Amino acid sequence: MTIFKTKLDVCDYQTVELPQDYKIIHVAMQQNTPCIWYECTPDMPLVKVEILCFGTGYRMPDPGTPDGAIEHIGSVVTRDGFYVWHFYRKY
């Protein structure tokens, strides 16, 4: 196992590629950029992971619908403390 980091964008939807045995362990801001840290076996095949981002007060998908099959992976506060972004993994 190794710990790696991937930068995230602040956008509604993005796809990142991670080794198939990934386990997200932390989400935080680093140098004013949201990032995820994850444990994995580096030589495993890559899988596409769908990430959604919602600001506080934004509407989210309804649970029980295909778009609502999401899991919170972490939230970040911008440097000025004005915005909080909440990241979810779609499954």
C-alpha positions in Angstrom: 0.0 0.0 0.0 1.1 3.5 -0.8 -0.6 6.9 -0.1 -1.1 9.2 -3.2 -2.8 12.5 -3.8 -4.9 13.8 -6.6 -6.0 17.3 -7.2 -9.7 18.1 -7.6 -11.5 20.9 -9.4 -14.3 22.8 -7.9 -17.0 21.9 -10.5 -20.3 20.0 -10.4 -18.9 16.8 -11.9 -15.5 15.3 -12.7 -13.9 11.9 -13.3 -10.5 10.9 -11.8 -8.7 7.6 -12.4 -7.4 5.8 -9.4 -6.1 2.2 -8.8 -9.0 -0.2 -8.4 -8.2 -0.9 -4.7 -8.2 2.8 -3.7 -9.4 3.9 -0.4 -10.0 7.6 0.1 -8.6 8.6 3.4 -8.6 12.5 3.4 -9.9 15.5 1.5 -8.4 18.9 2.2 -7.1 22.1 0.6 -3.4 22.3 -0.3 -2.0 25.5 -1.8 -5.6 26.7 -2.4 -6.5 23.5 -4.4 -8.8 20.8 -3.1 -7.1 17.4 -3.1 -7.9 13.8 -2.1 -5.4 11.5 -0.5 -5.9 7.7 -1.0 -4.3 4.4 -0.1 -3.7 2.0 -3.0 -1.5 -0.5 -4.6 0.1 1.6 -7.4 0.3 -1.2 -10.0 -3.4 -2.1 -9.9 -5.5 -1.4 -13.0 -7.1 2.1 -13.0 -10.8 2.7 -12.6 -12.8 5.8 -13.3 -14.2 7.4 -10.2 -17.0 10.0 -10.5 -16.7 12.9 -8.1 -19.5 15.4 -7.5 -19.1 18.8 -5.8 -21.8 20.8 -4.0 -21.5 24.2 -2.3 -23.3 24.7 1.0 -26.9 25.5 0.2 -26.7 23.9 -3.2 -29.4 21.3 -4.2 -28.3 17.7 -4.2 -29.7 14.7 -6.0 -32.6 12.9 -4.2 -31.6 9.7 -2.4 -33.0 6.6 -3.9 -32.5 7.8 -7.5 -29.6 6.8 -9.7 -28.1 10.3 -9.3 -28.5 10.1 -5.6 -26.3 7.0 -5.1 -23.4 9.1 -3.6 -21.1 8.9 -0.6 -19.6 12.0 1.1 -15.8 11.8 1.0 -15.0 15.2 2.5 -15.4 18.9 2.6 -13.0 21.8 2.2 -13.0 25.4 3.2 -11.5 28.0 0.8 -8.6 30.0 2.0 -10.7 33.1 2.7 -13.2 30.9 4.6 -16.1 32.2 2.5 -17.0 29.0 0.6 -17.3 25.4 1.8 -17.3 22.7 -1.0 -18.6 19.2 -0.2 -17.2 16.3 -2.3 -19.1 13.1 -3.0 -18.1 9.9 -4.8 -20.8 8.4 -7.0 -21.3 4.6 -6.9 
